[in-house]
Amino acid sequence: MRIELDRPRCEGHGLCEEAAPDLMHLDDDGELVIDIAEVDGAALDRARAAVRVCPVAALRLAERA
């Protein structure tokens, strides 16, 4: 699966970063950066958690292209 970000929708709350700090982080400007977009196994579980906690639904998981 692949983590996809709707950047205009992201408000930088950081809840996703708390759920999956090894996959994404907020930069110094408060912008979300996806460090690892392609996920599977345990990383996929953390990615699902990050998607689930986003209050503005800026993240989603999609099938790999």
C-alpha positions in Angstrom: 0.0 0.0 0.0 1.0 3.6 -0.5 0.4 6.6 1.8 -1.0 9.5 -0.1 -1.3 13.1 1.3 -3.8 15.7 0.2 -1.5 18.6 1.0 -4.0 21.4 0.7 -6.2 19.7 3.2 -3.5 19.0 5.8 -3.6 21.5 8.7 -0.5 20.2 10.5 -2.1 18.8 13.6 0.6 16.2 14.0 -1.6 13.3 15.2 -0.4 11.2 12.2 3.2 11.8 13.2 2.4 10.6 16.7 0.8 7.4 15.3 3.6 6.7 12.8 6.7 8.7 13.6 8.9 6.4 11.5 6.8 7.0 8.4 6.1 10.8 8.5 7.0 14.0 10.4 6.2 17.7 10.5 9.0 19.8 9.2 10.1 23.1 10.7 7.2 25.0 8.9 4.6 22.6 10.2 4.2 20.8 6.8 3.8 17.1 6.8 6.5 15.1 5.1 6.0 11.5 4.2 9.3 9.7 4.8 8.2 6.2 3.8 5.3 6.1 1.3 5.3 2.4 0.4 4.3 0.3 3.4 3.4 -3.2 4.3 3.5 -5.5 7.4 3.7 -3.7 10.7 4.4 -0.3 9.0 1.0 -0.7 7.2 -0.7 -1.0 10.6 0.9 2.2 11.8 0.0 3.9 8.5 -3.6 2.8 9.0 -3.5 4.3 12.5 -2.1 7.6 11.1 -4.9 7.8 8.4 -7.5 7.0 11.0 -6.5 9.8 13.5 -6.2 12.6 10.9 -9.0 15.0 11.9 -9.2 16.5 8.3 -8.9 13.3 6.3 -5.7 14.5 4.5 -4.2 11.0 4.4 -5.3 7.9 2.6 -3.9 4.5 1.7 -4.0 3.4 -1.9 -2.9 0.3 -3.8 0.6 0.6 -5.2 0.7 1.8 -8.7 
